[in-house]
Amino acid sequence: MPIEKEKLLSVEPARIHEHEHLVLEGSDISGHWNRMFEQRVLWDYTPDLLGKITALEGGESLGWCYQCGKCVGVCPVDVVGDYGPRKIFRKVQSGTDLFTSDDLWLCTTCMNCLRVCPKEVDMVKIMPAVREQAMLEGNVPAELQDAFEKTAKYGNPLGEPARKRADWTRDAGVEVPIVAKTGKPVDLLWWVECYPAYHPRGKEAARALARTLVALGVDFGIIGIEEKCVADSQRLAGEKGLFESLAEENIKTLRNYQFRRLMVTDPHAYNAFRNEYPRYGGSYEVVHYTQLLAPLMSKIEWKKELRYKVTFHDPCYLGRHNGEYEAPRAILKAIPGLELVEMFRCRQNGYCCGGGGGGMWLDGFNTQHLRERLSERRVREAVEVGAEVLAVCCPFEVSRFEDAVKSTGNEGKLLVRDIVELMDEARRAA
Protein backbone atom coordinates (compact mmCIF):
# COMPACT_ATOMS: atom_id res chain seq x y z
CA MET A 1 0.00 0.00 0.00
CA PRO A 2 1.33 3.49 -0.82
CA ILE A 3 2.11 5.58 2.21
CA GLU A 4 0.03 8.75 2.36
CA LYS A 5 2.12 11.95 2.17
CA GLU A 6 0.87 13.23 5.52
CA LYS A 7 1.99 10.05 7.24
CA LEU A 8 5.57 10.16 5.98
CA LEU A 9 6.84 12.19 8.91
CA SER A 10 5.97 11.41 12.47
CA VAL A 11 7.02 14.91 13.56
CA GLU A 12 6.28 18.38 12.24
CA PRO A 13 8.81 19.52 9.52
CA ALA A 14 9.61 22.71 11.42
CA ARG A 15 10.54 20.68 14.52
CA ILE A 16 12.43 17.93 12.72
CA HIS A 17 15.86 18.88 14.05
CA GLU A 18 14.62 18.87 17.63
CA HIS A 19 14.45 15.06 17.49
CA GLU A 20 17.37 12.70 17.63
CA HIS A 21 15.70 10.20 15.33
CA LEU A 22 13.53 10.24 12.25
CA VAL A 23 10.62 7.79 12.44
CA LEU A 24 8.54 6.47 9.56
CA GLU A 25 5.56 4.30 10.49
CA GLY A 26 7.34 3.42 13.71
CA SER A 27 10.73 2.66 12.07
CA ASP A 28 13.94 4.58 12.74
CA ILE A 29 15.20 5.97 9.38
CA SER A 30 17.87 8.34 10.68
CA GLY A 31 20.86 6.32 9.48
CA HIS A 32 23.65 7.79 7.30
CA TRP A 33 22.11 6.02 4.31
CA ASN A 34 18.93 8.08 4.34
CA ARG A 35 18.72 11.85 4.47
CA MET A 36 15.73 12.38 2.19
CA PHE A 37 13.49 13.48 5.04
CA GLU A 38 15.97 15.84 6.71
CA GLN A 39 15.99 19.56 6.22
CA ARG A 40 17.94 20.38 3.01
CA VAL A 41 20.98 22.63 3.43
CA LEU A 42 19.63 24.71 0.53
CA TRP A 43 17.40 26.38 3.12
CA ASP A 44 20.55 27.87 4.65
CA TYR A 45 21.21 29.89 1.46
CA THR A 46 19.76 33.23 0.54
CA PRO A 47 18.24 33.95 -2.88
CA ASP A 48 19.23 37.60 -2.55
CA LEU A 49 22.59 37.31 -4.36
CA LEU A 50 21.01 35.61 -7.36
CA GLY A 51 18.14 38.08 -7.30
CA LYS A 52 20.61 40.95 -7.30
CA ILE A 53 21.86 39.73 -10.70
CA THR A 54 18.54 38.75 -12.24
CA ALA A 55 17.12 42.17 -11.34
CA LEU A 56 19.60 43.81 -13.74
CA GLU A 57 18.68 44.51 -17.34
CA GLY A 58 20.59 41.78 -19.14
CA GLY A 59 21.09 39.65 -16.03
CA GLU A 60 17.69 37.96 -16.04
CA SER A 61 18.72 34.72 -17.74
CA LEU A 62 21.12 33.57 -15.00
CA GLY A 63 18.02 32.59 -13.05
CA TRP A 64 16.97 30.21 -15.83
CA CYS A 65 19.92 27.85 -15.30
CA TYR A 66 18.83 24.35 -14.30
CA GLN A 67 22.40 23.10 -13.91
CA CYS A 68 22.58 20.60 -16.74
CA GLY A 69 26.30 21.41 -17.03
CA LYS A 70 26.51 21.47 -20.83
CA CYS A 71 28.18 24.88 -20.69
CA VAL A 72 31.13 23.71 -18.59
CA GLY A 73 32.33 21.25 -21.21
CA VAL A 74 32.65 23.97 -23.86
CA CYS A 75 33.85 26.84 -21.66
CA PRO A 76 37.39 27.81 -22.76
CA VAL A 77 38.20 29.14 -19.31
CA ASP A 78 37.30 25.84 -17.66
CA VAL A 79 39.84 24.07 -19.89
CA VAL A 80 42.61 26.01 -18.12
CA GLY A 81 40.86 26.74 -14.85
CA ASP A 82 37.63 26.07 -12.95
CA TYR A 83 34.76 27.94 -14.54
CA GLY A 84 31.54 27.90 -16.54
CA PRO A 85 28.06 29.47 -16.21
CA ARG A 86 26.72 26.46 -14.31
CA LYS A 87 29.53 26.82 -11.77
CA ILE A 88 28.91 30.57 -11.53
CA PHE A 89 25.21 29.94 -10.92
CA ARG A 90 25.95 27.43 -8.19
CA LYS A 91 28.48 29.70 -6.49
CA VAL A 92 26.05 32.61 -6.48
CA GLN A 93 23.29 30.33 -5.21
CA SER A 94 25.49 29.19 -2.33
CA GLY A 95 26.76 32.55 -1.18
CA THR A 96 29.26 34.09 -3.64
CA ASP A 97 28.69 37.78 -4.39
CA LEU A 98 29.55 37.97 -8.08
CA PHE A 99 29.77 41.77 -7.88
CA THR A 100 32.90 41.49 -5.72
CA SER A 101 34.23 38.12 -6.89
CA ASP A 102 37.21 37.69 -9.21
CA ASP A 103 35.05 35.23 -11.18
CA LEU A 104 33.29 38.22 -12.67
CA TRP A 105 36.30 39.14 -14.82
CA LEU A 106 37.34 35.71 -16.12
CA CYS A 107 34.56 35.32 -18.70
CA THR A 108 35.69 36.26 -22.23
CA THR A 109 32.10 36.48 -23.58
CA CYS A 110 33.10 33.95 -26.26
CA MET A 111 29.45 32.76 -26.53
CA ASN A 112 30.23 29.03 -26.67
CA CYS A 113 28.14 28.39 -23.56
CA LEU A 114 25.10 30.08 -25.09
CA ARG A 115 25.54 27.94 -28.20
CA VAL A 116 24.82 24.76 -26.21
CA CYS A 117 22.58 26.06 -23.40
CA PRO A 118 19.02 24.64 -23.61
CA LYS A 119 17.75 27.46 -21.38
CA GLU A 120 19.58 30.25 -23.25
CA VAL A 121 21.47 31.55 -20.22
CA ASP A 122 23.28 34.44 -21.89
CA MET A 123 26.62 35.32 -20.31
CA VAL A 124 27.25 37.84 -23.11
CA LYS A 125 24.53 39.95 -21.48
CA ILE A 126 24.87 38.84 -17.86
CA MET A 127 28.57 39.59 -17.40
CA PRO A 128 28.57 43.13 -18.89
CA ALA A 129 25.50 43.98 -16.79
CA VAL A 130 27.12 42.83 -13.54
CA ARG A 131 30.49 44.34 -14.48
CA GLU A 132 28.90 47.72 -15.09
CA GLN A 133 27.44 47.73 -11.57
CA ALA A 134 30.68 46.45 -10.05
CA MET A 135 32.56 49.30 -11.71
CA LEU A 136 30.16 51.83 -10.28
CA GLU A 137 30.99 50.41 -6.86
CA GLY A 138 34.72 50.70 -7.56
CA ASN A 139 35.37 46.98 -8.05
CA VAL A 140 37.48 46.71 -11.20
CA PRO A 141 40.95 45.16 -11.82
CA ALA A 142 43.69 47.77 -12.16
CA GLU A 143 44.80 46.54 -15.60
CA LEU A 144 41.31 46.96 -16.96
CA GLN A 145 40.87 50.37 -15.37
CA ASP A 146 44.10 51.48 -17.05
CA ALA A 147 42.76 50.44 -20.48
CA PHE A 148 39.51 52.29 -19.81
CA GLU A 149 41.32 55.48 -18.81
CA LYS A 150 43.59 55.39 -21.86
CA THR A 151 40.60 54.82 -24.15
CA ALA A 152 38.76 57.77 -22.63
CA LYS A 153 41.80 60.07 -22.78
CA TYR A 154 43.40 59.08 -26.08
CA GLY A 155 40.65 57.32 -28.02
CA ASN A 156 42.53 53.99 -27.90
CA PRO A 157 43.42 51.50 -25.12
CA LEU A 158 47.14 51.59 -25.93
CA GLY A 159 47.47 55.19 -24.78
CA GLU A 160 48.86 56.40 -28.13
CA PRO A 161 48.25 59.98 -29.34
CA ALA A 162 45.55 60.49 -31.97
CA ARG A 163 47.98 62.34 -34.25
CA LYS A 164 49.88 59.06 -34.82
CA ARG A 165 46.86 57.02 -35.83
CA ALA A 166 47.69 57.07 -39.54
CA ASP A 167 51.50 56.92 -39.19
CA TRP A 168 51.49 53.23 -40.17
CA THR A 169 50.64 54.24 -43.76
CA ARG A 170 54.07 55.80 -44.33
CA ASP A 171 55.79 52.45 -44.69
CA ALA A 172 53.01 50.66 -46.57
CA GLY A 173 54.74 51.04 -49.93
CA VAL A 174 51.49 52.21 -51.52
CA GLU A 175 49.35 55.30 -51.22
CA VAL A 176 46.66 54.96 -48.57
CA PRO A 177 44.01 57.64 -49.23
CA ILE A 178 42.77 59.58 -46.20
CA VAL A 179 39.26 60.75 -47.01
CA ALA A 180 39.55 63.94 -44.97
CA LYS A 181 42.38 65.01 -47.29
CA THR A 182 41.05 63.73 -50.62
CA GLY A 183 37.50 64.99 -50.07
CA LYS A 184 36.21 62.29 -52.41
CA PRO A 185 33.52 59.64 -51.93
CA VAL A 186 34.83 56.07 -51.76
CA ASP A 187 33.24 52.71 -52.35
CA LEU A 188 34.94 51.24 -49.30
CA LEU A 189 35.69 53.15 -46.12
CA TRP A 190 38.22 51.15 -44.09
CA TRP A 191 37.85 51.44 -40.32
CA VAL A 192 41.36 50.43 -39.26
CA GLU A 193 40.83 50.28 -35.45
CA CYS A 194 43.40 50.62 -32.68
CA TYR A 195 45.73 47.62 -32.75
CA PRO A 196 46.29 47.70 -36.54
CA ALA A 197 46.98 51.43 -36.25
CA TYR A 198 49.34 51.35 -33.26
CA HIS A 199 50.65 47.90 -32.32
CA PRO A 200 53.85 46.92 -34.20
CA ARG A 201 52.46 43.58 -35.39
CA GLY A 202 49.07 45.09 -36.09
CA LYS A 203 50.68 47.71 -38.30
CA GLU A 204 52.41 45.02 -40.36
CA ALA A 205 49.07 43.39 -41.12
CA ALA A 206 47.50 46.77 -41.90
CA ARG A 207 50.23 47.54 -44.42
CA ALA A 208 49.80 44.12 -46.03
CA LEU A 209 46.05 44.76 -46.35
CA ALA A 210 46.64 48.21 -47.87
CA ARG A 211 48.97 46.72 -50.49
CA THR A 212 46.42 44.02 -51.27
CA LEU A 213 43.58 46.52 -51.71
CA VAL A 214 45.67 48.64 -54.05
CA ALA A 215 46.71 45.58 -56.08
CA LEU A 216 43.06 44.63 -56.51
CA GLY A 217 42.10 48.14 -57.58
CA VAL A 218 39.67 48.63 -54.71
CA ASP A 219 38.34 52.18 -54.31
CA PHE A 220 39.02 52.72 -50.62
CA GLY A 221 40.08 55.25 -48.03
CA ILE A 222 40.69 55.56 -44.30
CA ILE A 223 39.59 58.21 -41.82
CA GLY A 224 42.94 58.74 -40.10
CA ILE A 225 43.30 60.82 -36.96
CA GLU A 226 39.54 61.34 -36.53
CA GLU A 227 38.99 57.62 -36.01
CA LYS A 228 38.57 56.46 -32.41
CA CYS A 229 38.19 53.09 -30.75
CA VAL A 230 34.91 51.34 -31.50
CA ALA A 231 35.05 50.19 -27.85
CA ASP A 232 33.00 47.01 -28.12
CA SER A 233 35.42 45.16 -25.84
CA GLN A 234 35.18 47.99 -23.32
CA ARG A 235 31.39 47.66 -23.40
CA LEU A 236 31.58 43.94 -22.73
CA ALA A 237 34.05 44.61 -19.90
CA GLY A 238 31.45 46.82 -18.23
CA GLU A 239 32.22 50.34 -19.51
CA LYS A 240 28.91 50.93 -21.27
CA GLY A 241 29.09 54.68 -20.77
CA LEU A 242 32.47 54.91 -22.48
CA PHE A 243 31.19 52.75 -25.32
CA GLU A 244 28.14 54.96 -25.85
CA SER A 245 30.22 58.11 -25.81
CA LEU A 246 32.65 56.80 -28.43
CA ALA A 247 29.84 55.33 -30.52
CA GLU A 248 28.20 58.75 -30.72
CA GLU A 249 31.51 60.38 -31.68
CA ASN A 250 32.32 57.77 -34.32
CA ILE A 251 28.86 57.92 -35.86
CA LYS A 252 29.13 61.71 -36.01
CA THR A 253 32.52 61.37 -37.75
CA LEU A 254 31.18 58.88 -40.30
CA ARG A 255 28.40 61.27 -41.26
CA ASN A 256 31.04 63.60 -42.68
CA TYR A 257 32.07 61.15 -45.39
CA GLN A 258 30.47 59.46 -48.36
CA PHE A 259 30.96 55.72 -48.80
CA ARG A 260 28.99 52.64 -49.78
CA ARG A 261 30.45 50.01 -47.48
CA LEU A 262 32.34 50.05 -44.21
CA MET A 263 35.21 47.55 -44.01
CA VAL A 264 36.76 46.57 -40.69
CA THR A 265 39.93 44.71 -39.76
CA ASP A 266 38.74 43.80 -36.28
CA PRO A 267 35.92 41.25 -35.61
CA HIS A 268 35.06 43.19 -32.45
CA ALA A 269 34.52 46.32 -34.55
CA TYR A 270 32.53 44.20 -36.99
CA ASN A 271 30.26 43.11 -34.14
CA ALA A 272 29.83 46.67 -32.89
CA PHE A 273 29.05 48.24 -36.27
CA ARG A 274 26.77 45.38 -37.26
CA ASN A 275 24.85 44.79 -34.03
CA GLU A 276 25.34 47.69 -31.61
CA TYR A 277 25.82 50.95 -33.53
CA PRO A 278 22.41 50.78 -35.28
CA ARG A 279 20.83 51.32 -31.85
CA TYR A 280 22.57 54.70 -31.73
CA GLY A 281 21.72 55.80 -35.26
CA GLY A 282 24.68 54.30 -37.13
CA SER A 283 23.51 51.72 -39.69
CA TYR A 284 26.03 50.64 -42.32
CA GLU A 285 26.76 47.85 -44.75
CA VAL A 286 29.65 46.29 -42.86
CA VAL A 287 32.17 43.74 -44.13
CA HIS A 288 35.12 42.10 -42.45
CA TYR A 289 38.21 42.24 -44.64
CA THR A 290 38.11 38.47 -45.21
CA GLN A 291 34.55 38.75 -46.51
CA LEU A 292 35.68 41.42 -48.95
CA LEU A 293 38.72 39.52 -50.21
CA ALA A 294 37.37 35.95 -50.39
CA PRO A 295 35.33 36.53 -53.61
CA LEU A 296 38.31 38.33 -55.22
CA MET A 297 40.85 35.51 -54.96
CA SER A 298 40.66 34.72 -58.68
CA LYS A 299 41.91 38.24 -59.43
CA ILE A 300 45.13 37.86 -57.45
CA GLU A 301 48.34 37.31 -59.39
CA TRP A 302 50.32 34.97 -57.17
CA LYS A 303 54.10 35.18 -57.44
CA LYS A 304 55.14 32.21 -55.32
CA GLU A 305 53.90 29.17 -53.44
CA LEU A 306 53.93 29.07 -49.66
CA ARG A 307 54.93 25.60 -48.52
CA TYR A 308 53.33 25.89 -45.09
CA LYS A 309 51.10 23.58 -43.11
CA VAL A 310 48.58 26.07 -41.73
CA THR A 311 45.83 25.87 -39.13
CA PHE A 312 43.25 28.62 -38.64
CA HIS A 313 41.96 30.08 -35.39
CA ASP A 314 38.31 31.21 -35.61
CA PRO A 315 37.80 34.58 -33.88
CA CYS A 316 34.84 34.33 -31.51
CA TYR A 317 33.37 37.63 -32.69
CA LEU A 318 33.59 36.76 -36.38
CA GLY A 319 32.51 33.14 -35.98
CA ARG A 320 30.08 32.33 -33.17
CA HIS A 321 28.85 35.90 -32.68
CA ASN A 322 28.33 36.68 -36.37
CA GLY A 323 28.35 33.36 -38.20
CA GLU A 324 31.32 33.84 -40.56
CA TYR A 325 33.45 30.70 -40.85
CA GLU A 326 34.00 30.27 -44.58
CA ALA A 327 35.56 33.51 -45.85
CA PRO A 328 38.89 33.13 -43.98
CA ARG A 329 39.17 29.50 -45.04
CA ALA A 330 38.35 30.35 -48.66
CA ILE A 331 41.31 32.74 -48.72
CA LEU A 332 43.70 30.24 -47.15
CA LYS A 333 42.64 27.52 -49.60
CA ALA A 334 43.25 29.90 -52.52
CA ILE A 335 46.83 30.75 -51.53
CA PRO A 336 49.10 28.48 -53.59
CA GLY A 337 51.08 25.86 -51.69
CA LEU A 338 49.28 26.13 -48.34
CA GLU A 339 48.01 22.98 -46.65
CA LEU A 340 45.10 23.76 -44.32
CA VAL A 341 44.55 21.50 -41.30
CA GLU A 342 41.87 21.99 -38.66
CA MET A 343 42.34 21.91 -34.91
CA PHE A 344 39.95 19.81 -32.83
CA ARG A 345 38.21 22.92 -31.54
CA CYS A 346 37.22 24.86 -34.64
CA ARG A 347 34.30 26.61 -36.34
CA GLN A 348 31.26 26.68 -34.00
CA ASN A 349 33.26 25.02 -31.23
CA GLY A 350 36.36 27.14 -31.83
CA TYR A 351 38.51 27.93 -28.81
CA CYS A 352 38.91 31.48 -27.52
CA CYS A 353 42.22 33.38 -27.60
CA GLY A 354 41.34 34.96 -24.24
CA GLY A 355 41.20 38.53 -25.52
CA GLY A 356 37.44 39.06 -25.66
CA GLY A 357 35.26 40.73 -23.04
CA GLY A 358 38.16 42.77 -21.71
CA GLY A 359 40.48 39.77 -21.44
CA MET A 360 42.93 41.52 -23.76
CA TRP A 361 43.92 43.72 -20.82
CA LEU A 362 43.67 41.16 -18.01
CA ASP A 363 46.52 38.72 -18.59
CA GLY A 364 48.24 39.64 -15.32
CA PHE A 365 44.99 39.31 -13.38
CA ASN A 366 44.15 35.99 -15.05
CA THR A 367 47.47 34.38 -14.13
CA GLN A 368 46.28 34.39 -10.52
CA HIS A 369 43.32 32.16 -11.43
CA LEU A 370 44.27 30.01 -14.43
CA ARG A 371 46.82 27.24 -14.95
CA GLU A 372 47.83 28.81 -18.25
CA ARG A 373 46.57 31.54 -20.55
CA LEU A 374 43.93 30.61 -23.10
CA SER A 375 46.29 31.74 -25.86
CA GLU A 376 48.90 29.27 -24.59
CA ARG A 377 46.39 26.43 -24.65
CA ARG A 378 45.48 27.35 -28.24
CA VAL A 379 49.11 27.43 -29.35
CA ARG A 380 49.56 23.93 -27.92
CA GLU A 381 46.55 22.77 -29.93
CA ALA A 382 48.03 24.22 -33.12
CA VAL A 383 51.33 22.43 -32.48
CA GLU A 384 49.47 19.18 -31.75
CA VAL A 385 48.06 19.05 -35.31
CA GLY A 386 51.50 19.61 -36.79
CA ALA A 387 50.90 23.17 -38.00
CA GLU A 388 53.84 25.34 -38.95
CA VAL A 389 51.72 28.50 -39.14
CA LEU A 390 48.82 29.60 -36.95
CA ALA A 391 46.71 31.89 -39.17
CA VAL A 392 44.47 34.57 -37.64
CA CYS A 393 42.27 37.44 -38.78
CA CYS A 394 41.75 39.43 -35.58
CA PRO A 395 44.21 42.16 -34.47
CA PHE A 396 44.12 40.92 -30.86
CA GLU A 397 45.42 37.52 -31.81
CA VAL A 398 48.79 38.06 -33.50
CA SER A 399 50.44 39.56 -30.42
CA ARG A 400 48.63 37.22 -28.01
CA PHE A 401 49.66 34.09 -29.87
CA GLU A 402 53.22 35.23 -30.55
CA ASP A 403 53.68 35.79 -26.83
CA ALA A 404 52.16 32.35 -26.19
CA VAL A 405 54.51 30.73 -28.71
CA LYS A 406 57.44 32.06 -26.66
CA SER A 407 56.02 31.20 -23.24
CA THR A 408 55.19 27.62 -24.29
CA GLY A 409 58.66 27.02 -25.74
CA ASN A 410 57.48 26.72 -29.33
CA GLU A 411 59.70 29.33 -30.93
CA GLY A 412 61.02 27.95 -34.19
CA LYS A 413 58.15 25.47 -34.37
CA LEU A 414 55.16 27.75 -34.98
CA LEU A 415 54.75 31.09 -36.75
CA VAL A 416 51.75 33.36 -36.21
CA ARG A 417 50.52 35.25 -39.26
CA ASP A 418 47.48 37.31 -40.14
CA ILE A 419 45.76 35.84 -43.20
CA VAL A 420 46.43 38.98 -45.20
CA GLU A 421 50.15 38.72 -44.38
CA LEU A 422 50.17 35.28 -45.97
CA MET A 423 48.35 36.69 -49.00
CA ASP A 424 50.83 39.51 -49.26
CA GLU A 425 53.78 37.13 -49.04
CA ALA A 426 52.46 34.89 -51.82
CA ARG A 427 51.46 37.84 -53.98
CA ARG A 428 54.82 39.59 -53.93
CA ALA A 429 58.08 38.51 -55.55
CA ALA A 430 60.64 36.90 -53.26
N, C-alpha and C positions, 0 to 999 in steps of 0.2 A: 504494500500500500504506500502511495506517495505521502510524504510527511508534509502537512500543511505548513505554509510559510510562517504563520504566527506561532507555531509550536517549535520552530527550529532552535530558538534560544530560550533557556529557562530563566534568564535574567533580562532586565531591561537593557537595551544597547548602551544607553548613557551611563549605566552603572557597571558595565562589563569589566572594567579594570579594577573594580573594588573587590572582585572575587578571585580567589586563588585558582579556581578550576572553572573550565567551561563544561557545561553538562547538556547533553542532547538526549532527550527521552530517557533520562536517568543514567546515561553513560558519560564517563569522563573523556572529553576529546581535547584536552589541553596539551597533548604531547607535542614534541618538536615537529612532528610530521604533519601537523594540521594547524594552520593559522587562518583558515578561510573565514572564521567567525570572529576573529579579533579585530580591534579597531585598526584600520589601515593608516600607515604613517603619512599618507598623502594628506590626511587631515591636519598634519602639523605645518603644512606649507600654506603660504598666502598667495592668492591669485593676483595680488596687487601689482607685482612686478611684470607679469605678463600683460595685465590690463593697461599698464603704463605704456607699453609698446603698441598694443592693438588700438589704443585710443588715438594714436598719431595717424595723420593722413599718409597713407602708404604703408603703415605698419600693421594693418588689419589682418593680413593673411597669415601672420605667424600663429595666430590662434586657431587656424584651420588644421595645423599639423596633427596627424594621428599616429605619428612615430613608426611608420612602416620602415624607415631607414634606407630607402632607395637612394636618397640624396648623398649619404655618407660614402657610398661606393664610388661615386663619380666626382666627389669634391676634390679638387686639386690640392687644397691645403691639407686635407686629411691624409693624403699620400705621404706628406713630409711632416705631419704633425698629428694633432688630435682635434678634429673639427667636423663641421657639417651642420646644416640647418636643424636636423633632428637633435643633434647634441646641444646646439644652442637652445632649442626649445626646452629640452629637459633641464638644462642648467638654470634657465630663467624660472621654470616651473618649481625648481627645488631651492631657489633662494639667491641666484646670481643676479645682480643688478647690471644689465647689459650696458647701461648708460655710463657706468664707471669701470667696466671690465675691459681688459686688453683684448678679449675676444671680438669686441666691436670692430677693431681695425684690421683683423686678419683676412676678412672676406675680400676677394678681388672682384666681386660682382661679375664673375665669368659666365653665369647663367646656366651652367651645366646641371645644377640641382633643379632648377625650374623645368628644364627639358624632361626630366624623368618624374617629377612630382605629380602624383595623381590628384592632389588637393590644390595644386597651383600656389604653393607657398612661395612668395616672390621676394627673394633676398635682394634683388636689384632695386626694389622699392623700400623694403624694410630697413636695410642697412643705412642708406642715405638719410632716411627719416630720423632714425635714432642718432646717427652721427651729427646731424644738424642740431638736435637738442643738446647733445653732449658738448658740442662746441660752445653753445650759448652758456653752458654752465662752466666753461673753462677746462673741460676734459678733452684734450687733443694732444697727440704725440708731438714732440718738439720738431722733429724732421718735417712732419706734415705742415705744421704751423709756419715753418720757414718757407715752404713752397707756396703756401697761400699768400704770405706777405710779399714775396717776390713777384707773384703774379699780379697782385693788386698794385704794386708800386711800378713795376717795369712792363707789365703786359705779357710776361712769360715767367714760368717757374724756375728758369735757370738764372734769373737775376741779371740778364744782359740788357744793355741799353737799346731802346727802340731804333736809334739811328744806325745800328749795325745789322738790322734785320735782313737787309738785302745784300750784305757784304759778300755772301757766299757766291753771288753771281759773277764776281770779278774773275774767278778762276775756272769758270765753267767751260771756257773755250768756244762758247757761242754767245750770241746776243740774247739776253733774257729781257723781253720788253716789260717795262713797269708802266702800267696803264695811267698812272697819275702824270707821267711825263709824256707819253705818246698822245694821250687824249683821244684815243681811237677805241671804238667798240671791238670786242674780241669774241670769237666763238666760245673759247674756253678760258675761264678765269681760274687760275691755279691758286688755291689757298694752301700755302706752303706749310704753315704751322711752326711750332716753336723748335722742336728738336731738329728737323731738317734745316732750319734757318740758323741755328746756333751751335748745336753739338758737332764736334769734329767728324764723327762717323755719319751723322745725319746729313751734314753738308755734302759729303762725298756722294751719297745716294741722290740728293737733290740735283747735284751737277750732272750726274748720269742721266737723270730723268729729263733735265733741260736739253741735253744733247740729243736724247732720243726723240723728244717732241719736235725739235728743229729738223732732225733727219727725216721725220715723217711728214713734214710740212704742215704741222698743226698750227692753227691760228690761235695763239695763246698769249697770256700776259699774267703778271703777278701784281699784287697791290704794293708790296714793299713795306716801308716804315709805318704805314697806317694800320697794317694788319696786327691784330692782337690775339692772344690765346683764345681758342674756342672754349676752353675750360670745362669740357665735359667730365674729365677725370676729377676736377675739383668739385664739381656738382655731386658726383657719386661718393666723394670723400666727405661730403657734408656741408660744403661751402656753397649752398644754393644762392645766397645773396650775391656772392662774387660772380657766379655763373650768370645770373640774370643781368648784372651790370655790364659784363663784357658782351653778352649776347646783344643787348640793346646797342652798345657801341659798334659792334661788328656789323649788325644789320644796317645801322645808319651809314656806315662806311660803304657797304655794298650798294646802297641806293645811289651812290655818286657815279657808278660805273655801269656801262652797258655790256652785257654778256648773255650768252644763251645757256651755257652750262657751267656749273661750278665743280672743278676737279679738286680732290683732296689727296694728300699723301698719307694721312693718318686715319686709320679706321675709327678712332675715337672722335675725330672731327666729322667723319662720315656719319657716324651715329647722331651727333649733335645736330648737324645741318639737316639730316633726313627726318629725325624723329622729335627733336626738341625745339629747334629754332622756329618751326612753323607756329608754335604756340605763342611766340612773341612777335609775329608779323613777318618772319623771314622764310618764305617758301621758295625753294630753288630746285632745279633739276640737278641732282648731285651724283657724281660718279667718283668711285675710287680709281686711282691711276691704273690698277690692273684691269678694271672693267673697260677703261678707255683703250688700253693697248691690246688686250686679248684679240679683238676682231681685226686688228691691223697687222698681225704677225706676218701675213703673206706679203706685205709691202716692205718688210725689212730685208736689206741686203746684208746677209751674214758674211763675215770675212774669215772666220775661223771656227773650228769645232772646239767645244769645251769638254774635255774628257773627264768629267766629274760624276761621281755617284752622289746624287742630291736627294735630300729629304726636305719636306716643306712643313713649316709650323703654321697652322691656321690661327690667325689672330681672333680672339674671342669676339671682338666688336665688329669684325667683318663677317665672320662665320656665323656662330650661334645667334648673335644679336640681330644680324641683318641678312643672313641666309646666302652669302656669297662664298662658295667653295670652289667653283669651277674656273673662274677667270685666272687666278694665280697659277693653277695647274696647267691651264691651256698655254700660258706663256712659257712655262718651264718645259713642257713637251715640245714646243716649237723651236727651242734653242738647240741648234745642232750639236750632237755629241753627248748631251746630258742624259743620264740614266736616273729616272725618278723612282724612288722607293718610299713607301709609306711607313710611318711609325705606327705602333699599335694604337696609340691614342691619336686619332686624326678625324678630320671633318667634324660631324656633329659631336663626337666625343673627344675632340681635340683638347690637349692639355693647355693650361694657362701659363704664360711666362711670368706671372706674378706682378705685372705692372699696372693692371687695371684697378679701378676703384680707389686710387690713391696709393696703391702698392708701389708705384714707381719711386715714391719718395719715402718708403718705409722699410728699406732693407735692413738698416741698423736695428730698428724696433723689432722686426720679424725674427732676427737671429736669436732673440731671447725666448722665442716660442716654437721655433721650427728646427727640425734636425738638419735641414739644408734648405737653401732657397729653391723656389719653384723653378727658376731658370736653370739651376744646377741639375735638378731632376730631369728636365727636358733635354739638356745637353747629353746626359747619360743615355737617354732613350735614343737620341740621334746616333750616338756612337754604337749602340747595341745593334742597330740595323745595318751597320757598316757604311754609313754615309761619310763622305769626305767634305761635303758642304751642307750646312744648315741654312736653307733659304727662308727669308722672311719678307713681309711687306708692310710692316708697322714700324715707325721710327723709334718706338720704345725698345724694340727687340734686339736691334743690332748691338747696342752697347750692353744690354743686359746679358745677352748670350755670349758675347766676347769675354766679358768678365767671368762668366760661369765656365767657359772653356779653360781659362787660366786657373780658376780655383779648384776645378775638378781634375787638373793635371792632364788635360787633353790638348795642350798646345802642340801643334805639329800634326795632330790627328784630324782636327775638325776646323774648317773655316766657316765663318758666318758672313753671309752676303745678302744684301737686299736683292730682290728679283731683278730690279732694274739695273743693278750693278752687273749682274750676270749677262743681261741683255747687252749692256754697253760694252762689256768685254768681248762678247762674240761678234758684235757689230763693227768693232774697230780693228784696224790692222794691228798686228803684233808690234 
